Amino acid sequence: MVYDLIIIGAGPAGMTAAIYAARKKLKTLMLTKDIGGQTAMSSDIENYPGFTMITGAELVKKFEEHLEEFKDDVELRLTNNGVGGIKKEEKGFTVSMPGGSEEKAKAIIITGGKIARKLNVEGEQEFLNRGVSYCAWCDGPLFANKEVAIVGGGNSALDAAINLAKLVKQAYIINISSSLEGDPIMIEKVKTLANVRIINNANLKKINGSKFVEAIEITDKESGLDKEIKIAGVFIEIGSVPASDYLIDLIKLNEQGEIIIDEHNMTSEPGIFAAGDITDTIEKQIIVAAGEGAKAAIQASQYLSRR
């Protein structure tokens, strides 16, 4: 079967694109390894119009419910390991999955978003899922009434601190910079949390443990002195990188690995569109991603009509 459109990713950009594609009566396949992307891992969202406050999981549920109305036109398929590659064909594109299966479409919209950035310190990989996590929203309940560390000083770390403060006994923010950097309202909120301690000018050196995480070693950047902090979990929240490795030889990316798009959300390859955080769009916000997803679907529909 050849679909009109394949959408890769099911975050706000992907789900919005699917809704708009369905309204254009395009036979659409969505390929994704999760539903909601980074939005599903957010705690309190206070800047999405229509909701003074809503959790990421609740907002994603609203998107899903809306998309469900178009299930006859949009096929949603979960792929454990994401997408393996995209190949240009004479009359469209072939999308391959790591398992070897393939799907064909006349046009593509890539909305794969971003994946967690890794620290690459000793113990990080060894204790992954045994105390090391990249998702406070997902794994926070596992550390109820325990002491944890949050590595980072931007919005990702701030969001994690606000979420974890409701669950844990004590949270330490390990920040490599001299001060927190992010949304001012979030910073002020974190500073009011009694069980959150901010440690600035600190570099995470090593994660220690036996079977599970037991402690971290940090270095004070000013004094050069090392210190060990006993904790049960480490949440690495130092931002994210575009999920674009499989696209390097297909379309143009910028120095950050983001997909370069034009005002029509078209990539350097005609017929392949992109939207959301995976692109070089300046602002990385949920509402921006949704709007870009709508644009991409409209432009893809017009591209297919011209053909």
Secondary structure, 3 states (H helix, E strand, C coil): CEEEEEEECCCHHHHHHHHHHHHCCCCEEEEECCCCHHHHHCCEECCCCCCCCEEHHHHHHHHHHHHHCCCCCEEEEECCCCCCEEEEECCEEEEECCCCCEEEEEEEEECCCEEECCCCCECCCCCECCCEECCHHHHHHHHCCCEEEEECCCHHHHHHHHHHCCCCCEEEEECCCCCCCCCHHHHHHHHCCCCEEEECCEEEEEEEECCCEEEEEEEECCCCCEEEEECCEEEECCCEEECCHHHCCCCCECCCCCECCCCCCECCCCCEEECCCCECCCCCCHHHHHHHHHHHHHHHHHHHHHC
